[in-house]
Structure formats: structure tokens, C-alpha cells
């Protein structure tokens, strides 16, 4: 029960704990309704941990030890955003053997996050990088971060064999471009595309959203004679990812795996003291994306194995062994099913991706009204046996409400995965281009921390593989003209008429 005066303390958790803010103090109530709001940067691709501490304030001292502790609650920002109407209700804890009441949190999106900018660029007299021909230029856009680093936010298509490219117009959320800060530096690099991935640097320039919004501009990328020109720039307010989440759209996560678990050299080998690469990748990605699924029940499938009792080879089998109900309860349930499956199946080649992509696509094809969006997570050793069929499956899936995340584990060459990713060249099959870019690939080895700090390294992995999901989601909804469902009315506590707690 709450006492005389209550105040709420919000903490953001990184490697250390940082107090983010304190609410006002409300006198003489057991049901405080705090008014003070807090502005947080929200990133779908990150696990943003929060802790809320509640105190009964007995004096004006800022020292929390001078006040009575009433309870605390841990959650992620994604949990709040992903809850129906972005309203999360959870019990307070922290006092052994005592019921501490409940806390209700709501989140709202700031209006300036809704703008999207559409722009088009061309270039003249770029540097010739290819010995036998002209360059194949493309542009990479980076937004600057608070710590001075840069994060990639857009790549243009490659324009083949020209020194005077005209790139297609593209649309990008203003938040992704500059995080809502119109004067924040935007860095643009121009490269000559090479098939082996060793793209040649042509030049770069810096600008800002405010400068771009002024209209036509020219930027020197190498010399005065080598120019990139902004041909057009426009801004419109659009529905955002959070509009759809608040309207009740939800997610389904699939997990898939291959390899031989019995030997210590296998990527599936189960060390009793630590998670293997498959489990670490699943946990890193799954713990974030599960916040956006209402029931936390996920169908988990494996591929490339001989199944008992007859040794039949399957490329789409349920990890829990239940063909009628392949659903697992949360990420921990998937991990448990994965560990059990390694004891009962014999992993076996070839490694075929197409059956599992088509399996998920069949589900996605049945619900194209925007009520569900499917995320397929593939964790693999990188050797694909059915590349042509997989490319065809992905091209067909690109018109459906689904995205594909591929995490490559081990030391294999991942050239095929890079091709499926399609960041440089849109994937095609039988002369047909994929309608959308729906694949994101990262190699697990690029995120292994030599110091053994797997927490930070897996956070970076999850951030990179999930960063494109909101835009892929929006691109599907926009292409089909699907608008978000109306959000439920804001929560009003009993006996109140206007205030509600926000972050």
C-alpha cells in the first residue's frame, strides 16, 4: 500500500545505472497520478532497460535513503511501446513478502518524429575508379550520434558504368536521418561498387537536414569539378511504426538452426557453462523483438536434420517435436526446445533455405491486411545448398508482410548471405526484382568481444540486425495503403478526468 507522499524515480540502465529523472511529489494519496513527462530517445533495435523506484517522501532531502522505499519495477522501453495502446501495467516488487501495488506507464510519440523526407541526387564528373570502364557509383548516408560516432542510415542503389549518375528518389524518416535535430551533421560518402565488396572510396561531404531542406544544393566530393547535386527535396508527415504498434499490430518470430551438436568443434556444441553462438544470437535478437508480440508464443522451426524414428530428412521441423503445436513460450521456451531437439535429431545436410522461407511466406500470405507482420530469424553456418530456389522464395516473399534476419555463425565465407541481403544490388530471380528489401544479414564473428563481454557485443549485433525492421514494416504498409488501427483511448485512472502518467 502507498503512504502519505509518493515520488517516482526513473533509471536508465547501461553498464552502470544512471538516474534519469524524478516525478513531482503528490500528497496524501494511495493512487498517485504523476503528471511530469520524460522525453526518451526510442530505438526499436535496442534493449533499453528502465527501472522505476517508488518512495514515500518524508522530507525535502534529495537523499533517497532518507525516505521510505515502497517498491520498484524493471522493464524495457520496448515493453511499454509494444503493449496495447502503449500502456504497460506491472506489479511493483523489491520488498520481500509484501505486495507493493502496481505501476501503470504510457508512452507517446513526439510529433516531430512523423516527418519523412524524399530527396533525389545526381553527380557530375566523378572520379574514374575502374581500369577497364567507368565507375559504378552509389551513396551512403550517415547520421551523427551524441558521442561523435556515425551510424549508417541509408544506401542508394548502384548506378552502373557512369561518372554522371542520377540516383532514384528515396524516402527516409527525418528521425533516422538526423534524430529530429535539424542542425545535426549528416555525412555522405560516395563509392564505386565492386563485386567482391571492396568498394572504392570516391569522396564525401557533410551537410545537415536544415541545409538539405533549403532546396537545391551542390556539394564537393573530391575536387571543385566533382559535384553531387541535390535535385529535389520534399517533406511529408506520415504514419509511423509506433502508430501501427499502438493500433494493435503484432509480430511473430521464427527461429531456425543447423549443425552437429555432439562434438566440441560443432557450432551447436552445448557447453554446460556458456551459451553457444546460436543460442547467444537468438537470445540477443529475440529478447528485443518479443516485446512486440502480444502473447509471447513463437513457432520455432529447424531445418537440415534426420528426424526420429525413421531418419527422414526435414527442412522444416518443429524444435519442440510437436507438428500440431510448434509454439514455444518466449525466448527461454525456444532455447529449451532447441536444446532438447539437439538430443533427438541428427543434423544433416544439405542446408536448404527455400522450404523455411516458403513456410513462413504461406502464413504471411494468409494475413495481408496489416494485422500481423512476420519476422523470420535464420541462424546458420553460411552454406546454402539451394541458392536459386532461395532467391526465388525471397523475391516472392518481398510482396508479403514479412522480414528476414540472417545471422551467420562460424568461420565460413558468407558471400551468398551478402548477396541475399541485397543492400548493394536488389535481389532478383528469373528476371524479376524483389519488390522490397526484406533481408538483413550480419556475420556473428564480427561481434565477438575478445574481452569476453558478450552482453555489449550481443547488444551491438541485435542493434544492427533489427535496425531496418521498422522501415521494412512501414514500406509494406505504405505500399498496400494500410493505415494503422485507431489507438484505444488514453487510460484515465479511477476518479480522474484528465491526467495520465507518461514517459
C-alpha positions in Angstrom: 0.0 0.0 0.0 1.1 3.5 -0.7 1.6 6.0 2.1 1.3 9.8 2.5 3.6 11.2 -0.1 4.9 9.4 -3.1 7.5 10.1 -5.7 8.8 8.1 -8.6 12.4 7.8 -9.7 13.3 6.6 -13.2 16.7 5.0 -14.0 18.2 4.1 -17.3 20.4 1.0 -17.2 23.5 0.7 -19.3 26.8 -0.8 -18.0 26.1 1.4 -15.0 22.9 2.9 -13.6 22.0 6.5 -14.3 19.2 8.3 -12.6 17.2 9.9 -15.4 14.5 11.8 -13.6 12.2 12.3 -10.6 8.5 13.0 -10.7 6.7 15.6 -8.6 5.6 14.6 -5.1 1.9 14.0 -4.6 0.5 14.4 -1.1 -1.8 12.1 0.8 -2.9 9.5 -1.8 -2.7 5.8 -2.3 -3.3 6.2 -6.1 -0.9 8.9 -7.3 -1.2 10.0 -10.9 2.0 11.7 -11.9 1.9 14.4 -14.5 5.6 15.1 -15.2 6.7 13.7 -18.6 10.1 12.4 -19.7 11.5 12.5 -23.2 13.5 9.4 -24.1 15.1 8.5 -27.5 13.4 5.3 -28.6 15.2 2.8 -30.8 13.4 -0.4 -31.8 16.6 -2.2 -32.4 18.0 -1.7 -28.8 17.1 -3.2 -25.5 16.5 0.0 -23.5 16.3 -1.1 -19.8 14.4 1.0 -17.4 13.9 0.8 -13.6 11.2 2.7 -11.7 11.6 3.2 -7.9 8.7 4.5 -5.8 9.3 6.3 -2.5 7.3 7.8 0.3 8.8 11.2 0.8 9.0 12.3 4.4 11.2 15.4 4.0 12.8 17.7 1.4 16.1 15.8 1.4 17.3 14.7 -2.0 18.9 11.7 -0.4 16.8 8.7 -1.2 18.0 6.8 1.9 16.1 9.4 4.0 12.8 8.2 2.6 10.7 5.0 2.7 11.2 2.7 -0.2 7.8 1.5 -1.5 8.7 -0.8 -4.4 10.3 -1.0 -7.8 9.7 -2.3 -11.3 12.0 -3.3 -14.2 11.0 -3.2 -17.8 12.3 -2.1 -21.2 11.1 0.9 -23.2 10.1 -1.6 -25.9 7.8 -3.4 -23.5 5.9 -0.1 -22.9 5.7 0.8 -26.6 4.8 -2.7 -27.6 1.9 -3.0 -25.1 -1.7 -2.4 -26.2 -2.2 1.3 -26.6 1.5 1.7 -25.4 0.2 1.2 -21.9 2.0 -1.2 -19.6 0.7 -2.3 -16.1 3.0 -4.3 -13.9 3.3 -5.1 -10.2 5.8 -3.4 -8.1 8.3 -5.6 -6.2 11.5 -5.3 -4.3 10.2 -5.8 -0.7 10.3 -9.5 0.3 6.9 -11.0 1.2 5.0 -7.7 0.6 2.5 -6.7 -2.1 3.6 -3.3 -3.2 0.8 -2.3 -5.6 1.0 -1.8 -9.3 2.5 0.8 -11.7 1.0 2.0 -14.9 3.1 3.6 -17.7 2.2 5.0 -21.0 4.3 6.3 -23.9 3.5 8.8 -26.7 5.4 9.6 -29.8 6.6 13.2 -30.3 5.0 14.8 -33.3 8.3 15.9 -34.9 9.2 12.2 -35.4 6.5 11.8 -38.0 8.1 13.6 -40.9 9.7 11.8 -43.8 12.0 13.4 -46.4 12.0 12.5 -50.0 15.1 13.5 -52.0 17.0 12.9 -55.2 20.7 13.4 -56.0 22.8 13.3 -59.1 26.6 13.7 -59.6 28.9 15.1 -62.3 32.4 14.1 -63.3 33.1 11.6 -60.5 36.5 10.0 -60.2 37.1 7.1 -62.5 38.0 4.0 -60.4 37.6 1.1 -62.8 40.6 0.3 -65.0 38.5 -1.1 -67.9 35.5 1.1 -67.6 33.7 3.9 -65.8 32.7 3.8 -62.1 29.6 2.2 -60.6 28.7 4.8 -58.0 26.4 4.6 -55.0 26.0 6.9 -51.9 26.0 6.0 -48.2 24.3 8.4 -45.7 25.3 8.5 -42.0 23.7 10.4 -39.1 25.9 11.6 -36.3 25.4 10.3 -32.8 25.8 12.1 -29.5 29.2 10.5 -28.9 30.6 11.8 -32.2 30.3 8.5 -34.0 28.3 7.9 -37.2 25.6 5.4 -37.9 24.6 4.4 -41.4 21.0 5.3 -42.2 20.6 4.9 -46.0 22.3 3.5 -49.1 21.3 4.4 -52.6 21.1 1.9 -55.4 24.2 1.4 -57.6 24.2 3.2 -61.0 26.3 1.1 -63.3 29.1 2.3 -65.6 28.8 6.1 -65.4 30.7 9.1 -64.0 27.5 11.2 -64.1 24.9 9.1 -62.1 21.3 10.1 -61.4 20.1 8.2 -58.4 16.4 7.3 -57.9 14.5 9.4 -55.3 14.3 7.8 -51.9 12.3 8.5 -48.8 13.7 8.3 -45.2 12.2 9.2 -41.8 13.7 12.5 -40.6 14.3 10.8 -37.2 16.5 8.2 -39.0 18.4 10.9 -40.9 19.1 13.3 -38.0 17.2 12.1 -34.9 15.0 15.1 -35.1 17.9 17.6 -34.8 17.8 19.7 -37.9 21.4 21.0 -37.4 23.0 17.7 -36.7 25.7 16.7 -39.1 24.9 14.3 -41.9 27.8 12.6 -43.6 27.5 11.3 -47.2 30.1 9.1 -48.8 30.3 8.2 -52.5 31.8 4.8 -53.5 32.5 2.9 -56.7 30.8 -0.5 -56.3 33.0 -3.7 -56.7 31.6 -7.2 -56.9 33.9 -8.5 -54.2 32.7 -6.0 -51.7 35.9 -3.9 -51.6 34.2 -0.8 -52.8 36.5 2.1 -53.8 36.0 5.4 -51.9 35.4 8.3 -54.3 34.8 11.1 -51.9 32.5 12.5 -49.2 30.8 15.7 -47.9 28.8 16.8 -44.9 25.5 18.6 -44.7 22.5 18.9 -42.4 18.8 18.4 -42.6 18.3 22.2 -42.4 20.7 22.7 -45.4 19.0 20.0 -47.4 15.5 21.4 -46.7 16.5 24.7 -48.3 16.3 23.0 -51.7 18.8 22.6 -54.5 22.4 22.4 -53.2 25.7 21.4 -54.6 28.4 19.5 -52.6 32.1 19.0 -53.5 33.0 15.3 -53.0 36.6 15.3 -54.3 37.6 18.4 -56.2 35.7 21.5 -57.2 34.8 19.9 -60.5 33.4 16.7 -58.9 30.0 17.7 -57.6 27.0 16.0 -56.1 23.7 17.9 -56.6 20.5 17.7 -54.7 17.8 17.7 -57.4 14.7 17.7 -55.2 13.7 17.7 -51.6 10.3 17.4 -50.0 8.8 16.6 -46.6 5.6 15.0 -45.6 4.1 13.7 -42.3 3.4 10.0 -42.4 2.2 7.2 -40.2 5.0 5.9 -38.1 5.9 2.5 -36.8 4.6 3.4 -33.4 1.2 4.3 -34.9 0.8 0.8 -36.1 2.1 -0.7 -32.8 -0.4 1.3 -30.8 -3.2 0.2 -33.1 -2.6 -3.4 -32.2 -0.4 -4.8 -35.0 1.8 -7.6 -33.7 4.8 -9.7 -34.5 5.7 -13.4 -34.9 9.3 -14.6 -34.5 10.6 -17.8 -36.1 14.0 -19.4 -35.1 15.8 -21.9 -37.3 19.2 -23.7 -36.9 21.7 -26.2 -38.4 24.9 -28.1 -37.4 26.1 -31.1 -35.3 25.8 -30.7 -31.5 27.8 -33.7 -30.3 31.3 -32.5 -30.9 33.1 -29.6 -29.2 34.1 -28.3 -32.6 30.5 -28.0 -33.7 28.8 -24.6 -33.6 25.9 -26.4 -31.9 28.0 -28.0 -29.2 26.4 -27.4 -25.8 29.0 -26.2 -23.3 27.4 -26.6 -19.8 28.9 -23.3 -18.7 28.0 -20.9 -21.6 25.6 -20.4 -24.5 26.8 -21.4 -27.9 26.8 -18.9 -30.8 23.3 -20.0 -32.0 21.8 -19.5 -28.5 23.6 -16.2 -28.0 22.3 -14.8 -31.3 18.8 -16.0 -30.7 18.7 -14.5 -27.2 20.2 -11.2 -28.3 17.6 -10.7 -31.1 14.7 -12.5 -29.6 14.7 -10.6 -26.3 14.1 -7.4 -28.1 11.6 -8.5 -30.7 9.4 -10.4 -28.2 8.4 -7.1 -26.6 6.2 -6.5 -29.7 4.3 -9.9 -29.6 1.2 -9.8 -27.5 1.2 -13.5 -26.3 5.0 -14.2 -26.4 4.2 -17.6 -28.1 6.6 -18.3 -31.0 6.6 -21.1 -33.6 10.2 -22.4 -33.7 11.4 -24.5 -36.6 14.6 -26.2 -37.5 15.9 -27.4 -40.9 18.5 -29.8 -42.2 18.1 -32.8 -39.9 17.2 -36.5 -39.8 14.2 -37.0 -37.6 13.4 -40.0 -35.4 12.2 -42.7 -35.7 12.9 -43.4 -39.4 15.7 -40.9 -40.1 13.6 -38.8 -42.6 15.4 -35.7 -43.7 13.4 -32.5 -43.0 13.9 -28.8 -43.8 11.1 -27.5 -41.7 10.6 -29.4 -38.4 9.3 -28.1 -35.1 12.0 -27.8 -32.5 9.6 -28.9 -29.8 8.7 -32.0 -31.8 5.0 -31.1 -31.9 3.8 -30.8 -35.5 0.4 -29.7 -34.4 1.6 -27.0 -32.0 5.2 -25.8 -32.7 4.8 -22.8 -30.4 7.3 -22.1 -27.6 6.7 -19.8 -24.7 9.0 -16.9 -25.0 12.7 -16.9 -25.9 13.5 -19.1 -23.0 11.0 -21.6 -24.3 12.7 -21.6 -27.7 16.1 -22.1 -26.1 14.7 -25.1 -24.2 13.2 -26.6 -27.3 16.4 -26.0 -29.2 18.5 -27.8 -26.6 16.1 -30.7 -26.4 16.0 -31.1 -30.2 19.8 -31.4 -30.3 19.4 -34.6 -28.3 16.8 -36.2 -30.5 17.6 -35.2 -34.1 20.7 -35.9 -36.3 21.6 -32.7 -38.1 22.1 -33.5 -41.7 22.9 -31.7 -45.0 22.1 -30.2 -47.4 21.2 -26.8 -46.0 18.1 -25.6 -47.8 16.7 -22.2 -47.0 13.8 -22.1 -49.6 11.5 -24.5 -47.7 11.6 -22.5 -44.5 11.2 -19.1 -46.3 8.2 -20.5 -48.2 6.8 -22.0 -44.9 6.7 -18.5 -43.3 5.5 -16.9 -46.5 2.5 -19.2 -46.5 1.5 -17.8 -43.1 2.2 -14.2 -44.3 0.2 -14.7 -47.5 -2.9 -15.5 -45.4 -2.9 -12.2 -43.4 -2.1 -9.3 -45.8 -4.5 -6.9 -44.1 -1.8 -5.4 -41.8 -3.0 -7.2 -38.7 0.2 -9.3 -38.5 3.8 -8.9 -39.6 6.2 -11.9 -39.6 9.9 -11.8 -38.8 11.9 -14.8 -39.8 15.2 -15.3 -37.9 17.6 -17.7 -39.6 20.8 -18.6 -37.7 23.1 -20.7 -40.0 26.7 -21.7 -40.7 26.5 -20.0 -44.1 26.5 -22.9 -46.6 23.4 -22.6 -48.7 22.6 -25.6 -51.0 19.6 -24.2 -52.8 20.7 -20.6 -53.7 18.5 -20.2 -56.8 15.4 -21.5 -55.0 16.1 -19.3 -52.0 16.4 -16.2 -54.2 13.1 -17.0 -55.8 11.5 -17.6 -52.4 12.7 -14.2 -51.1 11.6 -12.3 -54.3 8.1 -13.8 -53.8 8.2 -13.1 -50.1 9.1 -9.4 -50.6 5.5 -8.6 -51.5 4.2 -10.2 -48.3 4.2 -8.8 -44.7 7.5 -10.3 -43.6 11.1 -9.6 -43.0 14.1 -12.0 -42.9 17.0 -11.7 -40.5 20.1 -13.9 -41.1 22.9 -14.4 -38.6 25.8 -16.3 -39.9 27.9 -18.2 -37.3 31.3 -19.8 -37.7 34.2 -19.0 -40.0 32.6 -19.9 -43.3 32.6 -17.5 -46.2 29.2 -15.6 -46.3 29.3 -14.4 -49.9 25.9 -16.0 -50.5 24.4 -14.3 -47.5 25.7 -10.9 -48.6 24.0 -11.4 -52.0 20.7 -12.3 -50.3 21.0 -9.1 -48.1 20.6 -7.0 -51.3 21.9 -3.8 -49.8 24.1 -3.1 -52.8 22.1 -4.8 -55.5 18.4 -5.6 -55.1 18.0 -9.4 -55.2 16.3 -10.8 -58.3 15.1 -14.2 -59.6 14.1 -15.2 -63.2 14.5 -11.5 -64.2 12.1 -10.3 -61.5 13.4 -7.8 -58.9 12.3 -8.1 -55.3 9.5 -5.6 -54.5 11.2 -4.6 -51.2 14.5 -5.2 -49.5 13.4 -7.6 -46.7 16.7 -9.3 -45.8 19.2 -8.2 -43.3 22.4 -10.2 -42.7 25.3 -10.0 -40.2 28.2 -12.3 -39.5 28.3 -13.3 -35.8 32.1 -13.3 -35.7 32.1 -9.5 -36.3 30.5 -9.1 -32.9 32.6 -11.4 -30.7 34.3 -9.4 -28.0 37.8 -10.5 -27.3 37.5 -9.4 -23.7 34.6 -11.8 -23.3 32.0 -9.1 -22.7 29.1 -10.9 -24.6 26.5 -8.5 -23.2 27.7 -5.5 -25.1 28.7 -7.4 -28.2 25.3 -9.1 -28.5 23.6 -5.7 -28.0 25.5 -4.4 -31.0 24.6 -7.5 -33.0 20.9 -7.0 -32.2 21.0 -3.3 -33.0 22.5 -3.9 -36.4 20.1 -6.8 -37.5 17.0 -5.1 -36.2 17.6 -1.5 -37.3 15.9 -2.0 -40.7 12.8 -3.8 -39.4 10.6 -0.7 -38.7 11.3 0.8 -42.2 10.6 -2.6 -43.8 7.4 -2.8 -41.9 6.3 0.7 -42.9 7.3 0.1 -46.6 4.9 -2.9 -46.7 2.0 -1.0 -45.0 2.6 2.1 -47.3 2.8 0.0 -50.5 -0.6 -1.6 -49.6 -2.3 1.6 -48.4 -2.8 0.1 -45.0 -3.5 2.6 -42.3 -3.0 1.9 -38.6 -6.0 0.9 -36.5 -7.2 3.7 -34.2 -5.4 3.6 -30.9 -7.6 2.9 -27.8 -8.4 6.0 -25.8 -5.8 7.0 -23.2 -6.0 5.5 -19.8 -7.8 7.5 -17.2 -7.3 6.4 -13.6 -10.4 5.9 -11.4 -11.6 9.2 -10.0 -9.5 11.3 -12.5 -10.6 13.0 -15.6 -7.6 14.3 -17.5 -4.1 13.3 -16.4 -2.2 10.2 -17.3 1.3 9.0 -16.5 3.8 9.2 -19.4 7.3 8.6 -20.3 
